């Protein structure tokens, strides 16, 4: 007879997600995960298959955590102002108690960019492509912009979002605000 789990998977995944968010995938050891999650390696392997499997679940948890800011931009019709609000909201989420600075997705994108991890890379590329498409959709609301300009601006904003994620780890609130305002000044 299988033993009943004595932990809530959602709770332990949330703890693992915060640890990966803080340290990255490579520098997070199984011992660190055991300590943070409050369960042993056997339970981690039993529930998630591997550290990699747990990391994939952590990414899903993170996406669920930040999904509301994506819903806000999707459900609003203010064009470029929606993207600007998205930038501000993506920084605000870091200020929620218990959250880390920066963006787990951007951190993962950077950490895995040169690794041959098909599953992670597909997820990261899908996430970035979806974000870019969302930016394009909002930029198209300005009928004066042609297709080429929209694509260039979407690429620019995607890179600016990466820069914002990195800056939000070390820069102060005023510097972040100035960065966002200057990003959108001439769009």
N, C-alpha and C positions, 0 to 999 in steps of 0.2 A: 504494500500500500504506500502510495506517494505521500510524503510529508506535506503538510499544509504550510504555505509561506507565512512567515511571521513578520512580514513587512509589506508595505504598500508600494507596488512598483512605481506608481506615479511620484511618490515622495522620494524614493531613492534615485530615480532618474533625474528629478529636479536637483538633488544634491550633486549628482555626477555632472550635470550640465553646468552648474555654477563652478565646479572645480575645473572642468575643461575650458570654460569661458575665462577663468582666471589664469590658467597655466598653459593652455594649448593641449593638443592631443599627445604629442611626443613626450613632453616633460611630465605628463600625468602618469604616474606608475599605478600598478595594481594595488600596491600597499596604500598609496594615497587614496585610491578609490574605496578600498575596504574601510579605512578610517573615516573618510568623509560620509560614506553611505551608511555606515554602521552595520554592514553585512560582510560575510566572508567571501573569498574567491569562489568557492564552490557555488554559493548562491548567485554570484554575478554570472558565472559561466552557465549555470542552470537556467537562469532567466533570460540572459542576453547572448549567450553563445561565446562571446569574447569581448575584449576591451573595444574592439572595432564595432561590434554589435551594440554595445552600450553607448558608444559615441554616436552612432546613427540614431538611436533613440533619444539621445540628448539633443541632437540637432532638431529632431521633430518637436521636442518639448520647447526648444527655443523659438522655433517658428510659430508654434501655438501661442507662446508668450507675447510675441510682437505682432501677431496677426491683426490686432485691433488697429494698429497704425496703417496697415495696408488696407483694411476695410474703410478707414476714414478717407484715404486718398481715392480709392475706387468709387466711393459713394458721393463724392463731392464734385461739383462742376465749375470750379474756379480756375481751371487751367494751371498756369505756372505757379499761382499762389498755393495750390494744393501740394505741389512738389516742395515748395518752400516750407509749408507746414509740416510735411513729411520729414524734412531735414531736422526741423526743430523737435518734432516728436521723437525722432530716433535718438536724439541726444537726451531728451527728458527721461526716456526709459532707463537710462544709465543711472539716473538720480533716484530711482525707486529703491527703497531700502532692500538690501540683499543682492541687488544686481551689481554687475561689474561694469567698469568703464569700457567703452568701445563696443564692438559688435562681434558676437560669436561667429556669425556668418562671414564677415570680412576677415576676421582672424583665421578662420578655417580656410577660406579662399586663398589667403596669403600662404598659410602653412602647407597646403596641399598643392599649390600651383605647379610645382615641379616634381611631384610624386606621381607614380603610376598607380593611383588608387581609383579605378574606374567608377566605383559606386559613389565615393565622395565627390569626385570631379564632376560626375553627371549631375549630382544634386546641386553643387555650387554653380555650375553653368546654367542649370535650369532656373535657379533662384535669380541669378544676375540677368538672364535673358528676360524673365518675367518682370523684374524691376525696370529694365530698359524699356520694355513694351508699355509698361504703365506710364513711364515718363513720356514716351512718344504719344500715347493717347492724350495725355494732358497738354502737351505742346501743340498738338493738332487743333486744339480749341482756338488757337490764334490763326485765323484764316489768312493772315498776311505772311505767314511762314511757308516757305516751299519745302518739299520733301527732303532735299539735301540739308537745308538748315536745321530742320527738325532732327534728322539723324545725327548731325554734328553736335547739336545741343544735348541730345539724349546721351551720347557718348561722353560729352563733357560732364554732364550731371552725374553719370554713373561713376566716373573717376573722382569727381568732387565728393561724392558720398563715401567712397573709400578713404579719401583724405580726411573727411570729417570724422569717420570712425576712429582713425588713428589719432587725430588731434584731440578727440574727446577724452582720450586716456591721460593726456598730459597738460593740455591747455586749460586756462581758466574760463569762466563763463563769458566774460566780456570778449575775450579773444575768439571764442567759438561763435558768439553772436556776430562779431565783425566778419568772420570767415563766411558765415551763411549769408549775411547781407551783401557782401562783395560778390559772392558767387552768383547772386540773382540780380545784381545791379544792372547789368546790360543785356539780360536775356529778353 
